[in-house]
Amino acid sequence: MAARGAGPGGDPGPHARGVRVRSRGARWRVGPRCVGRAGRLGAAGFCAIAVSFGPARAGYGLFLPQFRDEFGLSIQLSGLVASGLQAGYLVSLVAVGLLVARVGARAPILLGMLAAALGMGIVAGAPGTAWLAAGVVVAGTSAGWSWAPYNDAVGDEVPRPLQGRVLSVISTGTTFGVLILGVTAFVVGASWRTAWLAFAVTALVAGP
């Protein structure tokens, strides 16, 4: 006798496999395995978005007083670096759609975390303005590489009843990342290089 939820020929049906199901007049049912996978994806996305939209993208602005003291940045040059940061973000945001279509969501997310780690590492050791600008631009691309692929990953891997919750958790990473960044910028003062090195290490840990 086939087990409850088994399909034709004894193949485990959707209820037995614990995947999303909807029959007439019934609610979606989600197995514990799906919930666990959704939780892991949400946690990973939260960390990645906290890093990419926190220190990697917003760090330049909040640490600008330290950068101006260290490198003697003029207002014009400060604005030029900020423009480069936004341009890098825009380029990655446009390119990520093509990349996801070819290789899936994981590779762009990994690329985003590597860009964040590399860029913030360059900033931490920057000997001059050119290196600072390069690091800021590279780090800023991470936000573009990371956000859209997580949307796709949630749509592909998370049951529909849980998708809204998981996306909410992931997007909350932005607020958390900026909060930690702001506190760090206020506390560290002249020790900003140590903070940016710590940000770079965090980006490596936050990778998928």
C-alpha positions, 0 to 999 in steps of 0.5 A: 500500500502506497504511503500517504502522499505517494504519487503514481507507482509509489513515487513519493508525492509532494506531501511526502517530499515536503515541498509546497503544495496547493490543492483546491480549498487547501493552504500551502504546506511547507515541510521542515526541510524547506523551512530550514533551507529558507532560513539558511538562505535568509541568514546568508543574504542578510550578512551579504547585504549588510556588508555590501550595502553597509561598509562596501557601498556607504563606507566612503561617505561615513569615513570621508572626514578621516579620508580627507584628513589622511589624503588631503582630499579636496571637495572636488576630488571627494565628489569625483570619487563618490561619482566613481563609486556610484558608476561602479554600482550602476555597471555591476547592477546592469551586468549582473542580469546577464551574468545570472542568466548564464551562470545562476545566482551563486556566482554573482553573489560570490563575486560581490563578496570578493569585490567587497573584500578586495576593495575594502582591503585596498582602502585599508592599505591605500598609500595614496588617493589613487589607490583609495579611489580604486578600492572605493569603486571596486568595493561599491560594485559589490552591492550591485552584484549581490542584491538582484541574485538573492531575489532570484535565489529566493524565487527559485529555492524558497516556497512561495509562502515563505518568500516574503519573510525571507526577502524581508530578512535579507533586505533588513541587512542594509539597515543593520550594515549601515548602523554598524558602519555608523557606530564604527566610524564614530568610534574608531577615529584615526584607526580607520585602516583597522576598521576597513581591514576588519570589514574586508575580512567580514566580507570573506566570511559573509560569502555564500 
